[in-house]
Amino acid sequence: MSTTTAKELTRLLPSPEPSILEDWSHEGPEDPAGDEELLAEALVMSQQYKKSKEGWKSWEEFKAELNTEER
């Protein structure tokens, strides 16, 4: 088989979809200021949940509650 034929056959094979870890095309342009704003908002919300305890559960508490509800 010639090299040209092998190259042509390779192009006919379906190429695998890239992993989300390898393909960052879904991300927008770099925006450090926007990233900082989102982080600040998330930290404020996290602190609010921790203070009120309403709606705030550890992963273990959530799993236990879910198991209880499923029974």
C-alpha positions as CSV (number, residue, x, y, z in Angstrom):
1,M,0.0,0.0,0.0
2,S,1.4,3.3,-0.9
3,T,1.8,6.2,1.5
4,T,-0.7,8.2,-0.5
5,T,-3.3,5.4,-0.2
6,A,-2.7,5.1,3.5
7,K,-3.2,8.8,4.0
8,E,-6.4,8.8,2.0
9,L,-7.8,5.8,4.0
10,T,-6.9,7.5,7.2
11,R,-8.9,10.6,6.2
12,L,-12.0,8.4,5.6
13,L,-11.9,7.0,9.1
14,P,-14.1,8.9,11.6
15,S,-12.1,11.0,14.0
16,P,-13.0,10.7,17.6
17,E,-14.8,13.7,19.3
18,P,-12.3,15.6,21.4
19,S,-12.7,15.4,25.2
20,I,-14.0,18.4,27.0
21,L,-10.6,18.5,28.7
22,E,-8.9,18.9,25.4
23,D,-11.4,21.1,23.6
24,W,-11.9,24.5,25.2
25,S,-13.8,26.0,22.3
26,H,-16.9,26.2,24.4
27,E,-15.2,28.7,26.6
28,G,-15.2,32.4,25.8
29,P,-12.3,34.7,25.6
30,E,-10.0,35.2,28.6
31,D,-11.8,37.5,31.0
32,P,-9.9,37.7,34.3
33,A,-12.1,40.6,35.6
34,G,-15.3,38.6,34.9
35,D,-13.7,35.5,36.5
36,E,-13.0,37.5,39.6
37,E,-16.5,38.9,39.7
38,L,-18.0,35.4,39.5
39,L,-15.7,34.1,42.2
40,A,-16.6,37.0,44.5
41,E,-20.3,36.4,44.0
42,A,-19.9,32.7,44.7
43,L,-17.9,33.4,47.9
44,V,-20.6,35.8,49.1
45,M,-23.3,33.3,48.4
46,S,-21.4,30.5,50.1
47,Q,-20.9,32.7,53.2
48,Q,-24.6,33.5,53.2
49,Y,-25.6,29.8,53.1
50,K,-23.1,29.0,55.8
51,K,-24.5,31.7,58.1
52,S,-28.2,30.9,57.7
53,K,-27.7,27.1,57.5
54,E,-30.9,27.1,55.4
55,G,-30.3,25.0,52.4
56,W,-26.7,24.3,53.3
57,K,-25.7,20.7,53.8
58,S,-22.6,18.7,53.7
59,W,-22.3,16.0,51.0
60,E,-22.7,13.3,53.7
61,E,-25.9,15.0,55.1
62,F,-27.3,15.2,51.6
63,K,-26.6,11.6,50.7
64,A,-28.2,10.4,54.0
65,E,-31.3,12.5,53.4
66,L,-31.5,11.2,49.8
67,N,-31.2,7.6,51.0
68,T,-33.9,8.2,53.6
69,E,-36.3,9.7,51.0
70,E,-35.7,6.8,48.5
71,R,-36.8,4.2,51.1
